């Protein structure tokens, strides 16, 4: 099941309060200004900054910080 368009319209990045975009594979929500990817697990977006995947300048995932 895909994320509902109405839900996507009201969700905002928890860090900057900016707009989120659904990834092409529909497995996450991306904040381009913050370069963060919030994963969608079992149809639930995980909107926690501490659990977001950091993205590089080309919006590709970075390896987890140690």
C-alpha angles and dihedrals in degrees: 000000000000124000112271116256091226091054091048090052093057100039117098134184107273090217103050102008088235132139122290127213126207111240119243091252089048091232098115150015117242130207105199098192092052093035091226130139119206109202123226111223121185089347092305120114110227100222099184118122091210091057097043120113113242116232130209124232089278090052093250118140116264121218114266115274115250 
